[in-house]
């Protein structure tokens, strides 16, 4: 396909450096790291990455999407499943019932302002997870949404990983 200037994709503008959240608000940053760690505790690491990938897709957070797809690959996740996360409802056979319930919950909570958390979505997740797991899953969705908002607000550059620096 030949693209003319009228149809060529726009080049993303250079990002202007913004506040370093970790340095400017170290107590808040440290608290969020603790909340994130507590949320993950006892959850399947593959499930954790799928949830973080889906929320990052919905929020348009390229920085977090890059981190979590890279982490998922390192943990052994297949390229095939990673490609299907964005369309998981149409490719449900790639995911377990538990993963599907977690992805549905992730979408509902991430987009909660649109329709709240529908009872059927909550019930589906509650049927797949213990009460403790469900609480941690909700906490995980809350933390990735917070991380996404921090990365987007502070113009984090996709392809970099600043986690080791903190």
N, C-alpha and C positions, 0 to 999 in steps of 0.2 A: 504494500500500500504506500503510495506516495503522499506525503503530507505537505500541504502548502502552509505558508505562514499563518493563514487564517485558521488552520486546523491543528497546527503544531501545539503540543502541550506547553503551557507556560512554564518557564523556569522559576523555581521557588526563589523568593528573595532571600538574600543573605540574612541570617539571624543576628540580631543585635544582642550582644551579651547582656544578661539580666542578673538579678540578684542570685547569689549562691545561697540557696535556702539552708543547706546544712551548716554553713558557716554563720549565717546571719541569725538563725534560730536553732542553735544546737540542741537545746532541751526539747523543743517540739520535734525535731528530726529524730533524736534518740528515742523519744516516746513512740513515734510512729514505727521505728524499727522494732521496738519491743512488741507493739501491737501486731505487727506483721508476723513476727516470729511466733507469737502465741496463737495467731489464727491458723498458721500452717501446721502446728503441732498435731500429730496424729492423722493428718490427711495424706492421701496418696500423692507423692510428689508429681506424678504425671497429671493428675487431676488439678493440682494447684496451678501448674503451667497452663493447662487448657483454659482454666477460668481467667487467669491473668491475660492470656492472649485474647480471649473473646472480649473482655472488658476494654482492653486497649484498642482493639479494632473498633468497637462501638464509639469510643471516645476520640478516635482519630489520633492516638498518641503513638507516633512512630518511634519515639525513643524507647518507650516501654515495650512496644511490640517487638522491636529488634532484640532487646534484652531477653524477653521471655521466650521468643522462638529460638534464640541461641541456647538458652538454658535447657529448653525442651530437647533440642537436638543432642546436647551434651549428655542428657539423661537417657538417651536412647529412643526418643520419640521419632516416629517415621515421618518422612517428608510428605507422604501421602495424607496422613492424618492432619498434619499441620496445614496443608492446603485446604482441607475440608472444614476447618474450624469456622470459617466465615459463613459457610453454607451448611452447617451441621444439621439443620432441620431437614434439608433435602438429601442429606447424605448420612442419615441417622445410623445406617448399618456399619459405619466406621467407628461408632462410639457405643460404649456399654449403656445400659439403662441408667446406671448411676451417673455416668458422665453427661448423658443427655439431660437428666434432671438438674444437674449442677449448671450446665450451660443455659438452660431455660431460666433458672433462678438468677444467674449472673445477668442475663439480658433484662429481666424484669426489674431487678434492683438497680442496675446501671441506668436504666431508662425509667426509673420510678415516677418521675414527674409526668409522664405521659398517661399512665393507667394504674399507678400504684403497683402493688404486688398481688396479682390475681390469686384467688383462693386455690384454683386448680394447679397453678404453678407451685405454690407453696406446698400443697398436699402431695404433689408428685415428688418434690424434694424430701419432704418429711417421710415418705414411704421408703426412700432409698438410703437415708442417713439416720443414725441415732440422734437424739436430741443434742448431745454434745457435739457431734460431728456437724450437724446442721448449724449450730451456733458458730462454730469455727468457720464453716463455709460462708456464712453471712459476714463474719468479720473479715474473711479473706476478700470478699467482693468489696467491702467497704474500704479496705486498705488499698487495693489496686486502683479503685476509683480515686482515692486521695493521691496516690503516687502519680496517676495519670494527670490529675489537675496541677500538681506541683510541676511536673515535667513540662506540661503545656504552658503554664503561666510563666515559667522561668526560661522558656525557649531552649530546653535541653536538645542537643544535637544527636539525631539518630546515628548509631554506629559507634558511639562512645559508651564507655561503661565506667561511671564514676563511683560505683559501689565500693570498690577496693580502697578508695582514697579516704573512706570514712570509718 
